[in-house]
Amino acid sequence: MSLLLIKSGNFSTEGYVRSDQNVKLKADKEKIGGLSCDTVYPLISVWIILDAVVNLQSRSHGCKRGCQENRTSSCKTLMNLLKGNIGPGILALPIAFKYAGLWAGAVGLFMLGYISLHCQHMLMTCSNILKERPISMGERLGYAGVVENCLATGPIFFRKFQNAGRVMINVFLIVTQLGFCCVYIVFVAQNFRQVLLGSNKENGELDLIIMGIELIVVIIYCTTIQTLHGLSYFSYVANFLNFAGLIFVLYYVVQGSPPQSERPAFLGWYDMPMYFGTAVYAFEGIGLVMPLKNKAADEWDFSRRCGLLSLGMTIVIALYIAIGFLGYLKYGDHVLGSITLNLPAVDMLSRLTKITFVVSVFVTYGLQFYVPVNILWPKIEHRLSSPRAKSVGNVVFRILLILLTGAIAMVIPHLDLLIALIGALASSSLALIFPPIIELLTLSAEGNRPSVLIIVKDVAIMLLGLLGCITGTYAAILGIVNVS
C-alpha cells in the first residue's frame, strides 16, 4: 500500500487553492445521487464477479490505452488492490471472532467490509466532483488532497481549515503507518521465537532479545535502502510470500475442525469494541483506493459500482471471513493474536509457514516506514543548510523513528491488543469517519445542501466510526494496562 501511496503523489505538495470562489453544486448533487443509488450494494457476490467477466474485453482495451499513459492494467490494478488489503491484519481476524462469536463475527465483517467499500466509492466520487470545480488542485488528488480541496471549495466557514485538514489526514496516516511498523516488530519477534524454540510457550525475555536484534537489522535495512525503487523489489517478494503463507494457513485450519455447534454464535456486546478495532485494522484499503484509481488504465471501470474495486473488495471480504471463521472454529478460545502462533510448533510445514510470514512482514517494514519518513523529513530537511548535514540528518532521523517504533513494540508486546488499538484509533478514522465528512462538505456550499437521506446515511456511518473509535481505543488501552 505504501508503495502506491508514494508513487501516486499522495504526499507531494499539491499547492493551495483560493477560498473565495463561488461554487455551484447542482451538477455535483446529480453526480453523487441519492441514497438508493449510493448505498445499496449487491448482496450476492456472484453478480459482481459475472459483471466483471462481462466487461473483461472493455478492460483490456482500457489497458492498451493506459499503457501509453504509463498507467496500470486492470489485472495489475486488481492484484495491487488484493495485495494492499492482505497483510498481517488478516491473520488476527480469528481472535476478532473470539470477541464476537462465530456467526456474529462473520456478519460483522461482511457489514464492515461493504460499509468500508461504500466509503471508498464515496471518496472517489467526491474526488471526481472536486477536480472539475473552477479552482482545483489538479485532476489526481490523494486522500489528503481530497480533504484539503473539499474544505477549500465547501462552505465558507470551513475554507480557512483547508491546510489543517491536510495536516490532520497526514497525521492519521503517520500514526497508522508507524502503528503497522510496531505490529510488524511484535509479529516477527513472537513468530520467530516459536521457530527457534519449537514451542508455543511464551518467553518475554527472548522476545525482547529478538526485538533488539531485529531493530539493528531494520536500522541497517532502512538507512541503506532509502529509495522507493530499491524498496519496490522487496514488495514483490513480500506479496508472493503472503499468498503462499495464506495457503499454508488454510491447509491447517480446515483439518480437524470441530462442529460449528461447539462455538458460540454470539458472545454479547461487552467485547465488541475489541472486535471492531481488530476488524477495522484489517480494512486498510481506504488509503489505497485513490492511488489505485489515479493510476488505473480505465478509471471509470475501477470506480463504478460493480467495477474492479467492488470485485477486489468482495474477494478480500470473502478471504477475511474465511480465515476468521475457520481459524476461530478450529482453535476456539485458545486462538492467539495471530493465527500463525496457534500452528503446531514442531511441524516443519508450520515452521516454514511462520518463516514465510516473518520474512514477508520484515521486508514490508521498509515500505510502511517510507510513508511517515516521506511526510515528516521534508519539513526537517529545509532547516538544514549543507548537503552533509542533510545526509547525516536523514540517517539520524530514520534511526530515531525506528527506535520509536521499537520502544512502543517493547512496551506493548501484546499483538492482539496492539492491533486493536491501531485499528480503533487510526484506521477507523480514515475508513469510516472522514469519508462521510468529505461527502457532506463536497455537497455543502453557498445556498446548497445534500439531501436528507444522504445526511442521515453519512451521520450514521460517522457515528458508527466514532463509537467504534472511542470504545475500541478505551478497551484496548484498558487491556494493555491490565496485562501490564
Secondary structure, DSSP 8 states (H G I E B T S, - for coil): -HHHHHHTTTTS------S------HHHHHHH--HHHHH---S-HHHHHHHHHHTHHHHHHHHHHHHHTT-B-HHHHHHHHHHHH-SHHHHTHHHHHHHH-HHHHHHHHHHHHHHHHHHHHHHHHHHHHHTTSSS-S-S---HHHHHHHHHHSS-GGGGGGHHHHHHHHHHHHHHHHHHHHHHHHHHHHHHHHHHHHTS----HHHHHHHHHHHHHHHHHHHHH--SHHHHHHHHHHHHHHHHHHHHHHHHHHTSS---GGGS-S---STTHHHHHHHHHHH--GGGTHHHHHHHBS-HHHHHSTTSHHHHHHHHHHHHHHHHHHHHHHHHGGG--SSGGGGS-SS-HHHHHHHHHHHHHHHHHHHHHHHHHHHHHHHHHHTT--SHHHHHHHHHHHHHHHHHHHHHHHHH---HHHHHHHHIIIIIHIIIIIHHHHHHHHHH-BTTB---HHHHHHHHHHHHHHHHHHHHHHHHHHHHHHHH-
